Amino acid sequence: RFAKWTELCSCLSMLLAILTIFPLRGEESRIIEVLDSLRTAVAPNVECLESLITVTPNEGGLLCYTERWRSREALEQHLDSPLYSRVFEAMELSRQLPKLEFFEVLEVGGLEMVEKVRRSSTRARQTE
C-alpha cells in the first residue's frame, strides 16, 4: 500500500474521477457489487493508478467511487469503453441525482508537504 502511495506522489499530474451516489434504501450492496466489479476490471490497467469505494455510514448514507488516472487519454478511453456502463448502472440506484466530478491534479504532495508546512509554521512561531 505504501509503495502505491509513493507511486501516486511521484506522478507529475493525474486525473481524478469521483462518483458520489445516494443509495436507494436496500440498494447499497447492489451498488457496491457493481462498482467493485468495475474496480476489479480496471485494476490491471497500468494507466489506472488506483480505484476505491468509500462507504459513509451516516444518516442516509452515501457511496463514493474514486479512480485515479495517469493521463487524460487513458481516462477518456475508459469513459468511452463498454465497461463504463457499470457506472451508469450504479447511478440508476441513487435516490437523488448522483454527482460525477473530474479533477486534473497538476501537483501532488505527500508527507513531505506536511513536513514543509509544519517546519515553516514552527520557524514563524519561533521568530514571533
Residue pairs with C-beta under 8 A, 6 or more apart in sequence:
4 49
4 50
5 110
6 110
7 49
8 14
8 49
8 50
8 68
8 108
9 108
9 109
9 110
11 49
11 70
11 108
13 104
13 105
13 106
13 107
13 108
14 49
14 68
14 69
14 70
14 104
14 105
14 108
15 68
15 69
15 70
15 71
15 72
15 75
15 102
15 103
15 104
15 105
16 66
16 67
16 68
16 69
16 101
16 102
16 103
16 105
17 66
17 67
17 69
17 75
17 100
17 101
17 102
18 64
18 65
18 66
18 99
18 100
18 101
18 102
18 103
19 35
19 64
19 65
19 66
19 87
19 90
19 91
19 98
19 99
19 100
19 101
20 62
20 63
20 64
20 98
20 99
20 100
20 101
21 31
21 62
21 63
21 64
21 65
21 90
21 91
21 93
21 94
21 98
22 60
22 61
22 62
22 94
22 95
22 96
22 98
23 31
23 61
23 62
23 63
23 93
23 94
23 95
24 93
24 94
24 95
25 95
27 93
28 55
28 61
28 63
30 93
31 63
31 90
31 93
32 53
32 55
32 63
34 86
34 89
34 90
34 93
35 53
35 63
35 65
35 86
35 87
35 90
36 53
37 86
38 51
38 65
38 83
38 84
38 86
38 87
38 90
39 51
39 52
39 53
39 65
41 83
41 86
42 48
42 51
42 67
42 78
42 83
43 51
45 74
45 78
46 70
47 69
47 70
47 71
47 74
48 67
48 68
48 69
48 70
48 74
48 78
49 68
49 69
49 70
50 66
50 67
50 68
51 65
51 66
51 67
51 68
52 65
52 66
53 63
53 64
53 65
54 63
54 64
54 65
54 66
55 61
55 63
56 62
56 63
56 64
65 87
65 90
67 75
67 78
69 75
69 78
72 104
75 102
78 84
87 100
91 98
91 100
